[in-house]
Amino acid sequence: MEVINGGVTAAKGFKANGLYCGIKKPAVDDPSIKHKNDIGLLVCDVPCATAAVYTQNKVKGAPILVTKKNLEATGGMAKAVIVNSKNANTCNADGEEKAEKMCQLAAGALGIRPEEVVVASTGVIGQVLPIEPIENCIDELAAGVDESKNEAFATAIMTTDTVKKEYAVQFEAGGVRCTVGGCAKGSGMIHPNMATTLNFITTDTAIRPALLQKALSEIVKVTYNCLTIDGDTSTNDMVALLSSGLAGNKTIETEDAAYAAFKAALYEVMMHLTRMLAKDGEGATKLIEVTCSGAPDLDTAITVAKEIAGSTLLKCAIFGKDANWGRILCAIGYAPAEFDIEKVSVSLQSEFGCVTVCENGSGVAFSEEEAAKVLQSDEIEILTDLHQGTASAKAWGCDLTYDYVKINGDYRT
Protein backbone atom coordinates (compact mmCIF):
# COMPACT_ATOMS: atom_id res chain seq x y z
CA MET A 1 0.00 0.00 0.00
CA GLU A 2 1.33 3.43 -0.97
CA VAL A 3 0.26 6.87 0.30
CA ILE A 4 -0.34 9.29 -2.58
CA ASN A 5 -1.55 12.85 -3.14
CA GLY A 6 -4.91 13.83 -4.58
CA GLY A 7 -7.36 13.30 -1.74
CA VAL A 8 -10.91 12.95 -3.00
CA THR A 9 -9.89 13.17 -6.69
CA ALA A 10 -7.02 10.65 -6.52
CA ALA A 11 -9.22 7.80 -7.82
CA LYS A 12 -9.90 7.53 -11.56
CA GLY A 13 -12.91 9.40 -12.87
CA PHE A 14 -13.31 12.02 -10.14
CA LYS A 15 -13.07 15.81 -10.44
CA ALA A 16 -13.87 18.53 -7.93
CA ASN A 17 -14.04 22.26 -7.32
CA GLY A 18 -14.67 24.71 -4.51
CA LEU A 19 -15.56 28.41 -4.47
CA TYR A 20 -16.64 31.23 -2.18
CA CYS A 21 -20.24 32.17 -2.97
CA GLY A 22 -21.13 34.19 0.15
CA ILE A 23 -23.56 31.93 2.01
CA LYS A 24 -22.73 33.83 5.19
CA LYS A 25 -21.51 37.35 4.57
CA PRO A 26 -18.83 38.62 6.96
CA ALA A 27 -19.63 41.65 9.15
CA VAL A 28 -17.23 43.71 7.05
CA ASP A 29 -17.25 42.44 3.46
CA ASP A 30 -14.00 43.86 2.10
CA PRO A 31 -13.64 42.87 -1.59
CA SER A 32 -9.86 42.88 -1.18
CA ILE A 33 -10.00 40.06 1.36
CA LYS A 34 -10.01 36.50 0.00
CA HIS A 35 -12.72 34.49 1.73
CA LYS A 36 -12.68 30.76 2.48
CA ASN A 37 -14.52 28.56 0.00
CA ASP A 38 -18.06 27.75 1.15
CA ILE A 39 -19.47 25.64 -1.70
CA GLY A 40 -17.96 22.46 -3.13
CA LEU A 41 -18.76 20.10 -5.99
CA LEU A 42 -17.47 16.55 -6.55
CA VAL A 43 -18.25 14.89 -9.89
CA CYS A 44 -17.56 11.52 -11.50
CA ASP A 45 -17.37 10.69 -15.20
CA VAL A 46 -19.59 7.64 -14.67
CA PRO A 47 -22.43 6.64 -12.33
CA CYS A 48 -20.98 5.45 -9.01
CA ALA A 49 -22.12 2.77 -6.63
CA THR A 50 -22.58 4.79 -3.45
CA ALA A 51 -22.57 3.66 0.16
CA ALA A 52 -23.39 5.98 3.05
CA VAL A 53 -23.66 6.14 6.82
CA TYR A 54 -25.50 8.97 8.58
CA THR A 55 -25.81 10.60 12.00
CA GLN A 56 -27.77 8.71 14.66
CA ASN A 57 -29.11 11.99 16.08
CA LYS A 58 -32.94 12.02 16.03
CA VAL A 59 -32.72 15.57 14.67
CA LYS A 60 -31.39 15.14 11.14
CA GLY A 61 -30.41 17.89 8.73
CA ALA A 62 -32.53 18.28 5.61
CA PRO A 63 -29.59 17.28 3.36
CA ILE A 64 -29.44 13.89 5.11
CA LEU A 65 -33.12 13.26 4.38
CA VAL A 66 -32.79 14.31 0.74
CA THR A 67 -29.62 12.28 0.16
CA LYS A 68 -31.28 9.16 1.60
CA LYS A 69 -34.29 9.70 -0.67
CA ASN A 70 -32.07 10.24 -3.73
CA LEU A 71 -30.02 7.09 -3.16
CA GLU A 72 -33.17 5.06 -2.64
CA ALA A 73 -34.54 6.40 -5.93
CA THR A 74 -31.41 5.47 -7.91
CA GLY A 75 -30.75 2.13 -6.27
CA GLY A 76 -27.64 3.47 -4.54
CA MET A 77 -26.08 5.25 -7.53
CA ALA A 78 -24.76 8.82 -7.70
CA LYS A 79 -22.69 10.99 -10.04
CA ALA A 80 -22.07 14.11 -7.96
CA VAL A 81 -21.85 15.59 -4.48
CA ILE A 82 -22.73 19.22 -3.71
CA VAL A 83 -21.91 20.53 -0.25
CA ASN A 84 -21.93 23.90 1.50
CA SER A 85 -20.43 25.18 4.72
CA LYS A 86 -21.50 28.15 6.92
CA ASN A 87 -25.09 26.88 7.23
CA ALA A 88 -26.34 23.43 8.33
CA ASN A 89 -29.79 23.76 6.69
CA THR A 90 -31.25 22.00 9.73
CA CYS A 91 -34.45 22.64 11.73
CA ASN A 92 -35.84 24.90 9.01
CA ALA A 93 -39.37 24.65 7.56
CA ASP A 94 -37.98 24.98 4.03
CA GLY A 95 -34.90 22.81 4.64
CA GLU A 96 -35.80 19.90 2.36
CA GLU A 97 -36.96 22.29 -0.36
CA LYS A 98 -33.57 24.06 -0.22
CA ALA A 99 -31.62 20.78 -0.21
CA GLU A 100 -33.60 19.55 -3.21
CA LYS A 101 -32.95 22.88 -4.95
CA MET A 102 -29.21 22.39 -4.45
CA CYS A 103 -29.50 19.00 -6.15
CA GLN A 104 -31.47 20.55 -9.00
CA LEU A 105 -28.89 23.30 -9.47
CA ALA A 106 -26.00 20.84 -9.55
CA ALA A 107 -27.87 18.49 -11.89
CA GLY A 108 -28.77 21.30 -14.27
CA ALA A 109 -25.18 22.52 -14.48
CA LEU A 110 -23.82 18.99 -14.99
CA GLY A 111 -26.50 17.57 -17.26
CA ILE A 112 -27.56 14.78 -14.89
CA ARG A 113 -30.68 13.93 -12.87
CA PRO A 114 -31.23 15.60 -9.45
CA GLU A 115 -31.61 12.12 -7.92
CA GLU A 116 -28.01 11.38 -8.89
CA VAL A 117 -26.73 14.09 -6.52
CA VAL A 118 -25.65 13.62 -2.91
CA VAL A 119 -26.20 16.84 -0.94
CA ALA A 120 -24.63 17.88 2.36
CA SER A 121 -24.46 21.00 4.51
CA THR A 122 -22.54 22.03 7.61
CA GLY A 123 -22.54 25.12 9.79
CA VAL A 124 -24.93 26.91 12.13
CA ILE A 125 -28.16 25.04 12.94
CA GLY A 126 -31.53 26.78 12.77
CA GLN A 127 -30.69 29.53 10.30
CA VAL A 128 -32.40 29.70 6.89
CA LEU A 129 -30.08 28.68 4.06
CA PRO A 130 -29.89 31.44 1.42
CA ILE A 131 -30.12 29.70 -1.96
CA GLU A 132 -29.37 32.77 -4.11
CA PRO A 133 -25.57 32.71 -3.57
CA ILE A 134 -25.51 29.06 -4.70
CA GLU A 135 -27.67 29.84 -7.74
CA ASN A 136 -25.30 32.64 -8.69
CA CYS A 137 -22.14 30.52 -8.61
CA ILE A 138 -23.28 27.07 -9.73
CA ASP A 139 -22.30 27.47 -13.39
CA GLU A 140 -18.80 28.67 -12.48
CA LEU A 141 -18.50 25.91 -9.89
CA ALA A 142 -19.47 23.18 -12.36
CA ALA A 143 -17.39 24.58 -15.22
CA GLY A 144 -14.28 24.60 -13.03
CA VAL A 145 -14.26 20.97 -11.84
CA ASP A 146 -10.87 19.35 -12.36
CA GLU A 147 -8.76 16.48 -11.07
CA SER A 148 -6.42 19.04 -9.50
CA LYS A 149 -9.12 20.82 -7.45
CA ASN A 150 -9.23 18.40 -4.51
CA GLU A 151 -7.91 21.06 -2.12
CA ALA A 152 -10.53 23.59 -3.26
CA PHE A 153 -13.22 21.04 -2.40
CA ALA A 154 -11.59 20.05 0.90
CA THR A 155 -11.45 23.69 2.09
CA ALA A 156 -15.04 24.37 0.97
CA ILE A 157 -16.40 21.95 3.58
CA MET A 158 -14.43 23.42 6.51
CA THR A 159 -16.12 25.38 9.32
CA THR A 160 -14.03 25.93 12.47
CA ASP A 161 -11.40 23.54 11.10
CA THR A 162 -7.93 25.08 11.07
CA VAL A 163 -6.50 22.70 8.46
CA LYS A 164 -7.86 20.71 5.51
CA LYS A 165 -8.03 16.96 5.96
CA GLU A 166 -7.18 14.71 3.00
CA TYR A 167 -5.67 11.25 2.56
CA ALA A 168 -5.29 8.77 -0.30
CA VAL A 169 -3.63 5.41 -0.91
CA GLN A 170 -3.04 2.98 -3.75
CA PHE A 171 -3.14 -0.80 -3.40
CA GLU A 172 -3.45 -3.91 -5.55
CA ALA A 173 -6.64 -5.92 -6.01
CA GLY A 174 -6.22 -9.00 -8.15
CA GLY A 175 -2.98 -7.63 -9.57
CA VAL A 176 -4.57 -4.29 -10.59
CA ARG A 177 -3.60 -0.92 -9.08
CA CYS A 178 -6.60 0.64 -7.31
CA THR A 179 -7.05 3.87 -5.35
CA VAL A 180 -8.99 5.03 -2.30
CA GLY A 181 -8.93 8.72 -1.35
CA GLY A 182 -11.00 11.12 0.67
CA CYS A 183 -11.42 14.28 2.65
CA ALA A 184 -13.20 15.20 5.86
CA LYS A 185 -14.23 18.18 7.92
CA GLY A 186 -14.99 18.51 11.59
CA SER A 187 -13.62 20.30 14.61
CA GLY A 188 -16.45 20.53 17.13
CA MET A 189 -19.82 18.91 17.90
CA ILE A 190 -18.14 15.54 17.41
CA HIS A 191 -18.96 12.42 19.41
CA PRO A 192 -19.29 8.76 18.36
CA ASN A 193 -22.32 7.66 16.32
CA MET A 194 -21.25 9.01 12.93
CA ALA A 195 -20.70 11.91 14.83
CA THR A 196 -20.08 18.06 12.89
CA THR A 197 -18.17 15.75 10.59
CA LEU A 198 -18.65 15.33 6.85
CA ASN A 199 -16.61 12.71 5.04
CA PHE A 200 -16.39 12.05 1.32
CA ILE A 201 -14.42 9.05 0.08
CA THR A 202 -13.87 7.90 -3.49
CA THR A 203 -12.46 4.77 -5.05
CA ASP A 204 -11.98 3.42 -8.55
CA THR A 205 -12.18 -0.17 -7.27
CA ALA A 206 -14.88 -2.23 -9.00
CA ILE A 207 -16.85 -3.82 -6.17
CA ARG A 208 -20.36 -5.13 -5.63
CA PRO A 209 -22.50 -2.39 -3.99
CA ALA A 210 -23.52 -4.60 -1.05
CA LEU A 211 -19.85 -5.25 -0.23
CA LEU A 212 -19.08 -1.54 -0.59
CA GLN A 213 -21.72 -0.76 2.06
CA LYS A 214 -20.57 -3.63 4.28
CA ALA A 215 -16.95 -2.46 4.24
CA LEU A 216 -17.94 1.14 4.95
CA SER A 217 -20.27 0.29 7.84
CA GLU A 218 -17.74 -2.02 9.49
CA ILE A 219 -14.90 0.49 9.24
CA VAL A 220 -17.04 3.40 10.44
CA LYS A 221 -17.54 1.37 13.63
CA VAL A 222 -13.79 1.31 14.39
CA THR A 223 -12.84 4.77 13.07
CA TYR A 224 -15.33 7.65 12.92
CA ASN A 225 -17.54 6.13 15.61
CA CYS A 226 -14.48 5.93 17.87
CA LEU A 227 -13.90 9.68 17.62
CA THR A 228 -14.96 12.21 20.24
CA ILE A 229 -14.16 15.89 20.66
CA ASP A 230 -16.81 17.27 22.98
CA GLY A 231 -19.60 14.75 23.54
CA ASP A 232 -22.09 16.36 21.13
CA THR A 233 -23.44 14.28 18.22
CA SER A 234 -24.15 16.45 15.19
CA THR A 235 -27.38 16.59 13.19
CA ASN A 236 -25.61 16.58 9.81
CA ASP A 237 -22.94 13.87 10.04
CA MET A 238 -22.45 11.85 6.90
CA VAL A 239 -19.87 9.67 5.23
CA ALA A 240 -20.43 8.90 1.57
CA LEU A 241 -18.28 6.41 -0.34
CA LEU A 242 -18.47 6.53 -4.15
CA SER A 243 -17.00 3.85 -6.40
CA SER A 244 -16.37 4.59 -10.08
CA GLY A 245 -15.13 1.07 -10.85
CA LEU A 246 -12.67 2.50 -13.40
CA ALA A 247 -9.50 0.86 -12.04
CA GLY A 248 -9.99 -2.11 -14.33
CA ASN A 249 -9.93 -4.81 -11.67
CA LYS A 250 -12.24 -7.79 -11.79
CA THR A 251 -15.36 -6.78 -9.86
CA ILE A 252 -15.09 -7.85 -6.22
CA GLU A 253 -18.09 -10.12 -5.69
CA THR A 254 -17.13 -12.03 -2.52
CA GLU A 255 -15.13 -11.47 0.65
CA ASP A 256 -11.94 -12.76 -0.96
CA ALA A 257 -8.33 -11.51 -0.91
CA ALA A 258 -9.17 -8.58 -3.17
CA TYR A 259 -11.96 -7.54 -0.79
CA ALA A 260 -9.57 -7.77 2.16
CA ALA A 261 -7.08 -5.55 0.31
CA PHE A 262 -9.79 -2.99 -0.48
CA LYS A 263 -11.04 -3.00 3.09
CA ALA A 264 -7.50 -2.52 4.43
CA ALA A 265 -7.01 0.48 2.12
CA LEU A 266 -10.37 1.94 3.14
CA TYR A 267 -9.44 1.54 6.81
CA GLU A 268 -6.11 3.27 6.21
CA VAL A 269 -7.81 6.30 4.68
CA MET A 270 -10.62 6.52 7.23
CA MET A 271 -8.29 5.96 10.21
CA HIS A 272 -5.96 8.76 9.13
CA LEU A 273 -8.87 11.12 8.49
CA THR A 274 -10.19 10.27 11.96
CA ARG A 275 -6.81 11.13 13.51
CA MET A 276 -6.77 14.42 11.62
CA LEU A 277 -10.27 15.26 12.86
CA ALA A 278 -9.25 14.53 16.45
CA LYS A 279 -6.03 16.53 16.25
CA ASP A 280 -7.91 19.55 14.86
CA GLY A 281 -10.57 19.57 17.57
CA GLU A 282 -11.74 23.06 18.43
CA GLY A 283 -9.05 24.75 20.52
CA ALA A 284 -7.05 21.52 20.79
CA THR A 285 -3.33 21.43 21.47
CA LYS A 286 -2.96 17.65 21.77
CA LEU A 287 -4.20 14.54 19.97
CA ILE A 288 -5.21 11.71 22.31
CA GLU A 289 -5.08 8.17 20.94
CA VAL A 290 -6.42 5.49 23.26
CA THR A 291 -5.68 1.81 22.70
CA CYS A 292 -7.61 -0.80 24.66
CA SER A 293 -6.09 -4.26 24.28
CA GLY A 294 -6.60 -7.58 26.04
CA ALA A 295 -10.39 -7.28 25.83
CA PRO A 296 -12.74 -10.28 25.69
CA ASP A 297 -14.34 -8.97 22.47
CA LEU A 298 -14.22 -6.03 20.05
CA ASP A 299 -17.29 -4.27 21.46
CA THR A 300 -15.77 -4.22 24.95
CA ALA A 301 -12.50 -2.83 23.60
CA ILE A 302 -14.33 -0.09 21.68
CA THR A 303 -16.52 0.80 24.66
CA VAL A 304 -13.59 1.16 27.07
CA ALA A 305 -11.43 3.11 24.61
CA LYS A 306 -14.27 5.52 23.83
CA GLU A 307 -15.06 6.17 27.49
CA ILE A 308 -11.43 7.09 28.15
CA ALA A 309 -11.15 9.34 25.09
CA GLY A 310 -14.41 11.07 26.01
CA SER A 311 -13.61 11.87 29.65
CA THR A 312 -13.84 15.63 30.14
CA LEU A 313 -11.66 15.51 33.25
CA LEU A 314 -9.00 13.48 31.46
CA LYS A 315 -9.03 15.92 28.54
CA CYS A 316 -8.35 18.74 31.02
CA ALA A 317 -5.53 16.78 32.64
CA ILE A 318 -3.88 16.14 29.28
CA PHE A 319 -4.11 19.86 28.48
CA GLY A 320 -2.42 20.62 31.81
CA LYS A 321 0.24 17.92 31.23
CA ASP A 322 -0.90 16.26 34.45
CA ALA A 323 -0.47 12.47 34.70
CA ASN A 324 -3.71 12.15 36.67
CA TRP A 325 -4.14 8.45 35.91
CA GLY A 326 -7.04 8.11 38.36
CA ARG A 327 -9.23 9.87 35.81
CA ILE A 328 -8.37 7.16 33.28
CA LEU A 329 -9.29 4.38 35.69
CA CYS A 330 -12.46 6.24 36.63
CA ALA A 331 -13.51 6.36 32.95
CA ILE A 332 -12.70 2.66 32.53
CA GLY A 333 -14.79 1.91 35.60
CA TYR A 334 -17.98 3.52 34.29
CA ALA A 335 -17.68 1.93 30.84
CA PRO A 336 -20.85 -0.13 30.19
CA ALA A 337 -19.00 -3.42 29.69
CA GLU A 338 -18.19 -6.54 31.69
CA PHE A 339 -14.55 -7.10 32.77
CA ASP A 340 -12.42 -7.39 35.91
CA ILE A 341 -11.05 -3.96 36.84
CA GLU A 342 -8.43 -5.57 39.10
CA LYS A 343 -6.56 -6.92 36.05
CA VAL A 344 -6.25 -3.59 34.22
CA SER A 345 -2.97 -1.83 33.46
CA VAL A 346 -2.46 1.69 32.07
CA SER A 347 0.54 3.43 30.49
CA LEU A 348 1.12 6.88 29.01
CA GLN A 349 3.27 7.08 25.89
CA SER A 350 4.61 9.57 23.35
CA GLU A 351 7.78 10.06 21.34
CA PHE A 352 9.38 11.17 24.62
CA GLY A 353 8.95 7.82 26.35
CA CYS A 354 6.49 5.50 28.07
CA VAL A 355 5.42 5.51 31.72
CA THR A 356 3.31 2.80 33.37
CA VAL A 357 0.99 4.37 35.95
CA CYS A 358 -1.33 1.50 36.88
CA GLU A 359 -1.10 -2.29 37.15
CA ASN A 360 -3.71 -4.78 38.37
CA GLY A 361 -6.18 -1.95 38.84
CA SER A 362 -3.93 -0.05 41.28
CA GLY A 363 -1.41 2.75 41.03
CA VAL A 364 2.30 2.00 40.84
CA ALA A 365 5.28 4.16 41.67
CA PHE A 366 6.39 6.27 38.71
CA SER A 367 8.43 9.40 38.06
CA GLU A 368 6.24 12.48 37.82
CA GLU A 369 9.09 14.15 35.94
CA GLU A 370 9.19 11.38 33.33
CA ALA A 371 5.40 11.46 33.03
CA ALA A 372 5.41 15.24 32.53
CA LYS A 373 8.05 14.79 29.83
CA VAL A 374 5.85 12.23 28.02
CA LEU A 375 2.91 14.65 28.18
CA GLN A 376 4.90 17.48 26.57
CA SER A 377 4.16 15.91 23.18
CA ASP A 378 1.29 17.07 20.97
CA GLU A 379 0.31 13.41 20.41
CA ILE A 380 -0.39 11.36 23.53
CA GLU A 381 -1.08 7.62 23.56
CA ILE A 382 -2.99 6.03 26.43
CA LEU A 383 -2.36 2.29 26.49
CA THR A 384 -4.90 0.22 28.43
CA ASP A 385 -4.66 -3.55 28.74
CA LEU A 386 -7.59 -5.41 30.29
CA HIS A 387 -5.64 -8.73 30.32
CA GLN A 388 -8.87 -10.63 29.68
CA GLY A 389 -8.75 -11.59 26.01
CA THR A 390 -7.18 -10.82 22.63
CA ALA A 391 -9.46 -8.14 21.16
CA SER A 392 -8.26 -4.55 20.78
CA ALA A 393 -9.56 -1.21 19.53
CA LYS A 394 -8.55 2.43 19.32
CA ALA A 395 -10.39 5.67 20.03
CA TRP A 396 -9.33 9.23 19.29
CA GLY A 397 -9.93 12.57 20.94
CA CYS A 398 -8.14 15.73 22.02
CA ASP A 399 -7.50 17.86 25.06
CA LEU A 400 -10.02 20.43 26.35
CA THR A 401 -8.69 23.97 26.39
CA TYR A 402 -9.76 27.53 27.16
CA ASP A 403 -10.01 28.18 23.44
CA TYR A 404 -12.77 25.58 23.04
CA VAL A 405 -14.99 27.70 25.28
CA LYS A 406 -14.02 30.90 23.44
CA ILE A 407 -14.82 29.39 20.02
CA ASN A 408 -18.22 28.05 21.09
CA GLY A 409 -19.15 31.02 23.26
CA ASP A 410 -19.69 33.19 20.19
CA TYR A 411 -20.03 30.57 17.42
CA ARG A 412 -22.96 32.28 15.68
CA THR A 413 -21.20 35.64 15.49
FENGI-V507298 format. One record per backbone hydrogen bond with DSSP energy under -1.0 kcal/mol. NH is the residue of the N-H (numbers start at 1). CO is the residue of the C=O. E is the energy in kcal/mol with one decimal. If there is no record, write none. Layout:
BEGIN
NH|CO|E, NH|CO|E
END
This chain:
BEGIN
2|170|-2.5, 4|168|-2.3, 9|6|-2.3, 10|7|-1.5, 14|11|-1.4, 15|43|-2.7, 16|146|-2.1, 17|41|-1.7, 19|39|-2.4, 30|28|-1.5, 33|30|-2.2, 38|19|-2.5, 39|19|-1.9, 40|83|-3.1, 41|17|-2.5, 42|81|-2.7, 43|15|-3.1, 44|79|-2.3, 45|13|-2.0, 48|78|-3.1, 49|243|-1.6, 50|76|-3.1, 51|241|-2.6, 53|239|-2.0, 55|237|-1.8, 56|193|-1.3, 61|235|-2.4, 62|89|-1.6, 65|61|-1.4, 66|62|-2.3, 67|63|-2.6, 68|64|-2.4, 69|65|-1.9, 70|66|-2.5, 71|67|-2.6, 72|68|-2.0, 73|69|-1.9, 74|70|-1.6, 76|71|-3.1, 78|48|-2.0, 79|116|-3.1, 80|116|-1.6, 81|42|-2.7, 82|118|-2.6, 83|40|-2.2, 84|120|-1.7, 85|38|-1.9, 87|122|-1.4, 88|124|-2.1, 95|92|-1.7, 98|94|-2.3, 99|95|-2.4, 100|96|-2.7, 101|97|-1.9, 102|98|-2.1, 103|99|-1.7, 104|100|-2.3, 105|101|-2.7, 106|102|-2.3, 107|103|-2.7, 108|104|-2.5, 109|105|-2.0, 110|106|-1.6, 111|107|-1.8, 112|107|-1.9, 116|113|-1.9, 117|114|-1.6, 118|80|-2.8, 120|82|-1.9, 122|84|-1.4, 126|90|-1.8, 135|131|-2.4, 136|132|-2.4, 138|134|-1.4, 141|137|-2.7, 142|138|-2.6, 143|139|-2.4, 144|140|-1.3, 145|142|-1.2, 146|16|-2.3, 149|146|-1.6, 153|149|-1.8, 154|150|-2.5, 155|151|-2.3, 156|152|-1.1, 158|155|-1.1, 167|182|-2.0, 169|180|-2.9, 170|2|-2.6, 171|178|-2.3, 173|176|-2.6, 176|173|-1.2, 178|171|-3.4, 180|169|-2.4, 181|202|-2.6, 182|167|-2.4, 183|200|-2.2, 184|165|-1.9, 185|198|-2.2, 198|185|-1.2, 199|238|-2.3, 200|183|-2.5, 201|240|-2.8, 202|181|-3.3, 203|242|-2.1, 204|179|-1.4, 208|252|-2.7, 212|208|-2.0, 213|209|-2.3, 214|210|-2.0, 215|211|-2.6, 216|212|-2.1, 217|213|-2.8, 218|214|-2.2, 219|215|-2.0, 220|216|-2.6, 221|217|-1.4, 223|220|-1.0, 225|220|-2.7, 226|223|-2.1, 227|224|-1.3, 228|396|-2.3, 229|190|-3.1, 230|190|-1.7, 231|190|-1.1, 238|197|-1.5, 239|53|-2.3, 240|199|-2.3, 241|51|-3.1, 242|201|-2.6, 243|49|-2.6, 244|203|-2.6, 247|204|-2.8, 252|206|-2.2, 256|254|-2.3, 260|256|-2.2, 261|257|-2.2, 262|258|-2.3, 263|259|-2.9, 264|260|-2.1, 265|261|-1.9, 266|262|-2.6, 267|263|-2.4, 268|264|-2.1, 269|265|-2.0, 270|266|-2.6, 271|267|-3.2, 272|268|-1.8, 273|269|-2.1, 274|270|-2.1, 275|271|-2.2, 276|272|-2.1, 277|273|-2.4, 278|274|-2.3, 279|275|-2.6, 280|276|-1.5, 281|278|-1.5, 282|187|-2.9, 284|281|-2.7, 287|378|-2.8, 288|397|-2.7, 289|380|-2.9, 290|395|-3.1, 291|382|-2.8, 292|393|-2.9, 293|384|-3.1, 295|391|-2.6, 301|297|-1.9, 302|298|-2.7, 303|299|-2.5, 304|300|-2.4, 305|301|-2.3, 306|302|-2.6, 307|303|-2.0, 308|304|-2.0, 309|305|-2.4, 310|306|-1.8, 311|308|-1.4, 315|311|-2.4, 316|312|-2.0, 317|313|-2.1, 318|314|-2.7, 319|315|-2.0, 320|316|-2.1, 321|318|-1.2, 322|317|-2.9, 324|322|-2.5, 325|323|-2.0, 327|324|-1.7, 329|325|-2.0, 330|326|-2.3, 331|327|-1.8, 332|328|-2.3, 333|329|-2.3, 334|330|-1.4, 335|332|-1.1, 337|335|-2.4, 343|340|-1.7, 344|341|-1.3, 345|385|-2.1, 346|358|-2.2, 347|383|-2.2, 348|355|-2.9, 349|381|-2.7, 350|353|-2.4, 353|350|-1.8, 355|348|-3.0, 357|346|-2.3, 358|346|-1.7, 359|362|-2.8, 361|344|-3.2, 362|359|-1.9, 364|357|-1.4, 371|367|-2.4, 372|368|-2.5, 373|369|-1.8, 374|370|-2.2, 375|371|-2.0, 376|373|-1.3, 377|374|-1.2, 380|287|-3.1, 381|349|-3.2, 382|289|-2.5, 383|347|-2.6, 384|291|-3.2, 385|345|-2.3, 386|293|-2.8, 388|294|-3.3, 391|295|-2.3, 393|292|-1.9, 395|290|-2.1, 396|226|-2.9, 397|288|-2.6, 399|286|-1.4, 406|402|-1.8, 407|403|-2.8, 408|404|-2.0, 409|405|-1.6, 413|410|-1.2
END
